[in-house]
Amino acid sequence: MTTATRPSDATCPATVTRLIIVGCGHMGLAIARGLLGGPPGPEIVVVDTDAERRKALAEYDGLTVTGELDIAEDDFVTLAVPPQVFADFADAERHRFTPRTPVLSVMAGLTSRSIAAALNTSQVVRSIPNTPSEVFEGMSVYFADAEVSADTVARAEALLGVIGKVLRVDAEELVDDATALCGGGPAFVSYIVDAFCRFAVSRGFSEEAGREMTVQVFAGTAALIEESGKPPMQLCHEVMTPNGTTERGIAAFDAADLGGSVVAALAASARRSRELASVMSR
Ligand SMILES: NC(=O)c1ccc[n+]([C@@H]2O[C@H](COP(=O)([O-])OP(=O)(O)OC[C@H]3O[C@@H](n4cnc5c(N)ncnc54)[C@H](OP(=O)(O)O)[C@@H]3O)[C@@H](O)[C@H]2O)c1
């Protein structure tokens, strides 16, 4: 595994002149918005079959919006359609791809080999980004097999690097685990954040105050973990005065096996990613 760029160091590769994002829902738009807000980058074309969605996307300056896919020779294609529709997409659009068309998939579950076979291109980078990409705080994990050229890998990594941190893995199944941890992570964290906010409101804080306190606690803790380099449980113990208030709260977490529940939830999510691979074998 190798860690690549941080957002502040990232520049969009001049070699990608036109990026086509196929499927511009939550994830496709997060990527597009991240790229639009970054350093001058490629022309961005978004292709979406949903007419209402296209109308909404047309509001964004800098996006070319269309319902029809058309791939030119130097285009770089990002696939952000739901995995369940990919087989039909591939049947309908395969003829537009050449064996060297560079493809960055962000689709959960689908393996790089199955995507490559369905589109008849050898240049597939399989990644899993996440929605904080929209605010340059994304975490993307990707895999590329030996057939993918260094140029395609560099361009895919540079695109992902504009919208957050990037990690390359050399075993593709780790992308399924990263799909749980990084792709779904913002949902899991938001779920917990919501519980903090509900507690605040139940005790008489306004929704705004509850949100402000909670977000600052999460952001501050993430910054402390990163900058101190200390293990998370050490930081946990530093807050837990013996027989104090936090110790009582952690005891309630332990009684409910919260840690075990979180690990089980991530494992269930990763299993679902592996299951999704089978939607290709119809
Ligand atoms: N959401 C996340 O946080 C996240 C994170 C990592 C990866 N992903 C991956 O990103 C992909 C998209 O997820 P999402 O949450 O963004 O889904 P979404 O919000 O449902 O967006 C998908 C979009 O693609 C459109 N679409 C469907 N078929 C199409 C086709 N043949 N050509 C062009 N556009 C088409 C959909 O239109 P219709 O509504 O008309 O079908 C919809 O607007 C999935 O593969 C998912 O696994 C998502």
The ligand as an SDF file (V2000), in Angstrom:
LIG
                    3D

 48 52  0  0  0  0  0  0  0  0999 V2000
  -23.0580    7.6870   -2.1710 N   0  0  0  0  0  0  0  0  0  0  0  0
  -21.8350    7.4230   -1.6890 C   0  0  0  0  0  0  0  0  0  0  0  0
  -21.4300    7.9180   -0.6240 O   0  0  0  0  0  0  0  0  0  0  0  0
  -20.8910    6.5320   -2.4800 C   0  0  0  0  0  0  0  0  0  0  0  0
  -19.5850    6.3480   -2.0080 C   0  0  0  0  0  0  0  0  0  0  0  0
  -18.7030    5.5770   -2.7750 C   0  0  0  0  0  0  0  0  0  0  0  0
  -19.1370    5.0050   -3.9630 C   0  0  0  0  0  0  0  0  0  0  0  0
  -20.4170    5.1730   -4.3610 N   0  0  0  0  0  0  0  0  0  0  0  0
  -20.8280    4.5600   -5.6250 C   0  0  0  0  0  0  0  0  0  0  0  0
  -21.1940    5.6050   -6.4990 O   0  0  0  0  0  0  0  0  0  0  0  0
  -22.2050    5.1420   -7.4030 C   0  0  0  0  0  0  0  0  0  0  0  0
  -23.3660    6.1180   -7.3640 C   0  0  0  0  0  0  0  0  0  0  0  0
  -23.8810    6.1800   -6.0570 O   0  0  0  0  0  0  0  0  0  0  0  0
  -24.8120    7.4050   -5.6380 P   0  0  0  0  0  0  0  0  0  0  0  0
  -25.0220    7.2880   -4.1870 O   0  0  0  0  0  0  0  0  0  0  0  0
  -24.2520    8.6500   -6.2190 O   0  0  0  0  0  0  0  0  0  0  0  0
  -26.1600    6.9930   -6.4270 O   0  0  0  0  0  0  0  0  0  0  0  0
  -27.3060    7.9540   -6.9520 P   0  0  0  0  0  0  0  0  0  0  0  0
  -27.3840    9.1680   -6.0840 O   0  0  0  0  0  0  0  0  0  0  0  0
  -28.4980    7.0930   -7.1440 O   0  0  0  0  0  0  0  0  0  0  0  0
  -26.7680    8.4540   -8.3720 O   0  0  0  0  0  0  0  0  0  0  0  0
  -26.6600    7.6330   -9.4910 C   0  0  0  0  0  0  0  0  0  0  0  0
  -27.0830    8.4710  -10.6950 C   0  0  0  0  0  0  0  0  0  0  0  0
  -26.7530    7.7220  -11.8770 O   0  0  0  0  0  0  0  0  0  0  0  0
  -27.8690    7.8370  -12.7640 C   0  0  0  0  0  0  0  0  0  0  0  0
  -27.8700    6.7500  -13.7280 N   0  0  0  0  0  0  0  0  0  0  0  0
  -28.4290    5.5180  -13.6160 C   0  0  0  0  0  0  0  0  0  0  0  0
  -28.1880    4.8100  -14.7320 N   0  0  0  0  0  0  0  0  0  0  0  0
  -27.4560    5.5910  -15.5540 C   0  0  0  0  0  0  0  0  0  0  0  0
  -26.8940    5.4080  -16.8530 C   0  0  0  0  0  0  0  0  0  0  0  0
  -27.0410    4.2610  -17.5260 N   0  0  0  0  0  0  0  0  0  0  0  0
  -26.2150    6.4370  -17.3970 N   0  0  0  0  0  0  0  0  0  0  0  0
  -26.0630    7.6030  -16.7330 C   0  0  0  0  0  0  0  0  0  0  0  0
  -26.5880    7.8470  -15.5050 N   0  0  0  0  0  0  0  0  0  0  0  0
  -27.2640    6.8440  -14.9170 C   0  0  0  0  0  0  0  0  0  0  0  0
  -29.0440    7.8130  -11.8310 C   0  0  0  0  0  0  0  0  0  0  0  0
  -30.2210    8.2360  -12.4790 O   0  0  0  0  0  0  0  0  0  0  0  0
  -31.6190    7.5150  -12.0580 P   0  0  0  0  0  0  0  0  0  0  0  0
  -31.9640    8.1070  -10.7380 O   0  0  0  0  0  0  0  0  0  0  0  0
  -32.5370    7.8890  -13.1750 O   0  0  0  0  0  0  0  0  0  0  0  0
  -31.3680    6.0400  -11.9870 O   0  0  0  0  0  0  0  0  0  0  0  0
  -28.5860    8.7580  -10.7320 C   0  0  0  0  0  0  0  0  0  0  0  0
  -28.7870   10.1200  -11.0350 O   0  0  0  0  0  0  0  0  0  0  0  0
  -22.6040    3.7500   -6.9540 C   0  0  0  0  0  0  0  0  0  0  0  0
  -21.9920    2.7980   -7.7780 O   0  0  0  0  0  0  0  0  0  0  0  0
  -22.0600    3.6560   -5.5390 C   0  0  0  0  0  0  0  0  0  0  0  0
  -21.6880    2.3270   -5.2120 O   0  0  0  0  0  0  0  0  0  0  0  0
  -21.3050    5.9380   -3.6610 C   0  0  0  0  0  0  0  0  0  0  0  0
  1  2  1  0
  2  3  2  0
  2  4  1  0
  4  5  1  0
  4 48  2  0
  5  6  2  0
  6  7  1  0
  7  8  2  0
  8  9  1  0
  8 48  1  0
  9 10  1  0
  9 46  1  0
 10 11  1  0
 11 12  1  0
 11 44  1  0
 12 13  1  0
 13 14  1  0
 14 15  2  0
 14 16  1  0
 14 17  1  0
 17 18  1  0
 18 19  2  0
 18 20  1  0
 18 21  1  0
 21 22  1  0
 22 23  1  0
 23 24  1  0
 23 42  1  0
 24 25  1  0
 25 26  1  0
 25 36  1  0
 26 27  1  0
 26 35  1  0
 27 28  2  0
 28 29  1  0
 29 30  1  0
 29 35  2  0
 30 31  1  0
 30 32  2  0
 32 33  1  0
 33 34  2  0
 34 35  1  0
 36 37  1  0
 36 42  1  0
 37 38  1  0
 38 39  2  0
 38 40  1  0
 38 41  1  0
 42 43  1  0
 44 45  1  0
 44 46  1  0
 46 47  1  0
M  CHG  2   8   1  16  -1
M  END
$$$$
